[in-house]
Amino acid sequence: MTTYQILQEAVLYGLLQKLEQRHLTKDLVCRAILAGDRRRIRMFERMEAVGHAMLTALRFHDYRRAVRYLLVFEKLCRRTGD
């Protein structure tokens, strides 16, 4: 792996972690479960699935696909309104 690829991977991991720490917290998920808010629960499930897909793309060094998944994850974060 080149230095550029290592840097790309580190940046993508960092961005995903930053978004997860802000929008996919245990507190928000627990509140949605306790309130019985099925819409938010489904949104959190989608966010988690997209995050896992991005991590899989990174494992296989498919950076373009990882960026696309990151953009989808960010769009889902904006939809939650937090």
Rosetta constraint file for C-alpha pairs under 8 A:
AtomPair CA 1 CA 5 HARMONIC 6.14 0.50
AtomPair CA 1 CA 6 HARMONIC 6.70 0.50
AtomPair CA 2 CA 6 HARMONIC 6.38 0.50
AtomPair CA 3 CA 7 HARMONIC 6.17 0.50
AtomPair CA 4 CA 8 HARMONIC 6.16 0.50
AtomPair CA 5 CA 9 HARMONIC 6.13 0.50
AtomPair CA 6 CA 10 HARMONIC 6.20 0.50
AtomPair CA 7 CA 11 HARMONIC 6.17 0.50
AtomPair CA 8 CA 12 HARMONIC 6.22 0.50
AtomPair CA 8 CA 63 HARMONIC 7.70 0.50
AtomPair CA 9 CA 13 HARMONIC 6.14 0.50
AtomPair CA 9 CA 58 HARMONIC 6.88 0.50
AtomPair CA 9 CA 63 HARMONIC 7.47 0.50
AtomPair CA 10 CA 14 HARMONIC 6.09 0.50
AtomPair CA 11 CA 15 HARMONIC 6.18 0.50
AtomPair CA 12 CA 16 HARMONIC 6.23 0.50
AtomPair CA 12 CA 66 HARMONIC 7.67 0.50
AtomPair CA 12 CA 67 HARMONIC 7.34 0.50
AtomPair CA 12 CA 70 HARMONIC 7.80 0.50
AtomPair CA 13 CA 17 HARMONIC 6.19 0.50
AtomPair CA 13 CA 55 HARMONIC 7.97 0.50
AtomPair CA 14 CA 18 HARMONIC 6.13 0.50
AtomPair CA 15 CA 19 HARMONIC 6.26 0.50
AtomPair CA 16 CA 20 HARMONIC 6.10 0.50
AtomPair CA 16 CA 51 HARMONIC 7.34 0.50
AtomPair CA 16 CA 70 HARMONIC 6.79 0.50
AtomPair CA 17 CA 21 HARMONIC 6.02 0.50
AtomPair CA 18 CA 22 HARMONIC 6.41 0.50
AtomPair CA 19 CA 23 HARMONIC 5.92 0.50
AtomPair CA 19 CA 24 HARMONIC 7.51 0.50
AtomPair CA 19 CA 74 HARMONIC 7.19 0.50
AtomPair CA 19 CA 77 HARMONIC 7.54 0.50
AtomPair CA 20 CA 24 HARMONIC 4.79 0.50
AtomPair CA 20 CA 25 HARMONIC 6.89 0.50
AtomPair CA 21 CA 25 HARMONIC 5.91 0.50
AtomPair CA 23 CA 28 HARMONIC 7.76 0.50
AtomPair CA 23 CA 77 HARMONIC 6.10 0.50
AtomPair CA 23 CA 80 HARMONIC 7.89 0.50
AtomPair CA 23 CA 82 HARMONIC 6.75 0.50
AtomPair CA 24 CA 28 HARMONIC 6.77 0.50
AtomPair CA 24 CA 29 HARMONIC 6.98 0.50
AtomPair CA 24 CA 44 HARMONIC 6.86 0.50
AtomPair CA 24 CA 47 HARMONIC 7.79 0.50
AtomPair CA 25 CA 29 HARMONIC 6.36 0.50
AtomPair CA 26 CA 30 HARMONIC 5.94 0.50
AtomPair CA 27 CA 31 HARMONIC 6.14 0.50
AtomPair CA 28 CA 32 HARMONIC 6.29 0.50
AtomPair CA 29 CA 33 HARMONIC 6.26 0.50
AtomPair CA 29 CA 41 HARMONIC 7.05 0.50
AtomPair CA 29 CA 44 HARMONIC 7.15 0.50
AtomPair CA 30 CA 34 HARMONIC 6.04 0.50
AtomPair CA 31 CA 35 HARMONIC 5.96 0.50
AtomPair CA 32 CA 36 HARMONIC 5.97 0.50
AtomPair CA 32 CA 37 HARMONIC 5.17 0.50
AtomPair CA 32 CA 38 HARMONIC 7.52 0.50
AtomPair CA 32 CA 40 HARMONIC 6.19 0.50
AtomPair CA 32 CA 41 HARMONIC 6.10 0.50
AtomPair CA 33 CA 37 HARMONIC 6.43 0.50
AtomPair CA 33 CA 38 HARMONIC 7.79 0.50
AtomPair CA 33 CA 41 HARMONIC 6.76 0.50
AtomPair CA 37 CA 41 HARMONIC 6.30 0.50
AtomPair CA 38 CA 42 HARMONIC 6.07 0.50
AtomPair CA 39 CA 43 HARMONIC 6.26 0.50
AtomPair CA 40 CA 44 HARMONIC 6.15 0.50
AtomPair CA 40 CA 80 HARMONIC 7.36 0.50
AtomPair CA 41 CA 45 HARMONIC 6.21 0.50
AtomPair CA 42 CA 46 HARMONIC 6.19 0.50
AtomPair CA 43 CA 47 HARMONIC 6.19 0.50
AtomPair CA 43 CA 76 HARMONIC 7.30 0.50
AtomPair CA 43 CA 80 HARMONIC 7.47 0.50
AtomPair CA 44 CA 48 HARMONIC 6.12 0.50
AtomPair CA 45 CA 49 HARMONIC 6.18 0.50
AtomPair CA 46 CA 50 HARMONIC 6.14 0.50
AtomPair CA 47 CA 51 HARMONIC 6.10 0.50
AtomPair CA 47 CA 73 HARMONIC 5.91 0.50
AtomPair CA 47 CA 76 HARMONIC 6.51 0.50
AtomPair CA 47 CA 77 HARMONIC 7.68 0.50
AtomPair CA 48 CA 52 HARMONIC 6.25 0.50
AtomPair CA 49 CA 53 HARMONIC 6.21 0.50
AtomPair CA 50 CA 54 HARMONIC 6.17 0.50
AtomPair CA 50 CA 69 HARMONIC 6.18 0.50
AtomPair CA 50 CA 70 HARMONIC 7.85 0.50
AtomPair CA 50 CA 72 HARMONIC 7.40 0.50
AtomPair CA 50 CA 73 HARMONIC 6.17 0.50
AtomPair CA 51 CA 55 HARMONIC 6.32 0.50
AtomPair CA 51 CA 69 HARMONIC 7.30 0.50
AtomPair CA 51 CA 70 HARMONIC 7.48 0.50
AtomPair CA 51 CA 73 HARMONIC 6.80 0.50
AtomPair CA 52 CA 56 HARMONIC 6.20 0.50
AtomPair CA 53 CA 57 HARMONIC 6.25 0.50
AtomPair CA 53 CA 66 HARMONIC 7.82 0.50
AtomPair CA 53 CA 69 HARMONIC 7.09 0.50
AtomPair CA 54 CA 58 HARMONIC 6.25 0.50
AtomPair CA 54 CA 65 HARMONIC 7.39 0.50
AtomPair CA 54 CA 66 HARMONIC 4.78 0.50
AtomPair CA 54 CA 67 HARMONIC 7.74 0.50
AtomPair CA 54 CA 69 HARMONIC 5.43 0.50
AtomPair CA 54 CA 70 HARMONIC 6.70 0.50
AtomPair CA 55 CA 59 HARMONIC 6.22 0.50
AtomPair CA 55 CA 66 HARMONIC 7.34 0.50
AtomPair CA 56 CA 60 HARMONIC 6.52 0.50
AtomPair CA 57 CA 61 HARMONIC 6.22 0.50
AtomPair CA 57 CA 62 HARMONIC 5.09 0.50
AtomPair CA 57 CA 63 HARMONIC 6.81 0.50
AtomPair CA 57 CA 65 HARMONIC 6.28 0.50
AtomPair CA 57 CA 66 HARMONIC 5.34 0.50
AtomPair CA 58 CA 62 HARMONIC 5.73 0.50
AtomPair CA 58 CA 63 HARMONIC 6.19 0.50
AtomPair CA 58 CA 66 HARMONIC 6.08 0.50
AtomPair CA 62 CA 66 HARMONIC 6.32 0.50
AtomPair CA 63 CA 67 HARMONIC 6.13 0.50
AtomPair CA 64 CA 68 HARMONIC 6.39 0.50
AtomPair CA 65 CA 69 HARMONIC 6.27 0.50
AtomPair CA 66 CA 70 HARMONIC 6.10 0.50
AtomPair CA 67 CA 71 HARMONIC 6.23 0.50
AtomPair CA 68 CA 72 HARMONIC 6.38 0.50
AtomPair CA 69 CA 73 HARMONIC 6.07 0.50
AtomPair CA 70 CA 74 HARMONIC 6.12 0.50
AtomPair CA 71 CA 75 HARMONIC 6.19 0.50
AtomPair CA 72 CA 76 HARMONIC 6.25 0.50
AtomPair CA 73 CA 77 HARMONIC 6.23 0.50
AtomPair CA 74 CA 78 HARMONIC 6.34 0.50
AtomPair CA 75 CA 79 HARMONIC 6.39 0.50
AtomPair CA 76 CA 80 HARMONIC 6.57 0.50
AtomPair CA 77 CA 81 HARMONIC 7.18 0.50
AtomPair CA 77 CA 82 HARMONIC 7.65 0.50
AtomPair CA 78 CA 82 HARMONIC 7.39 0.50
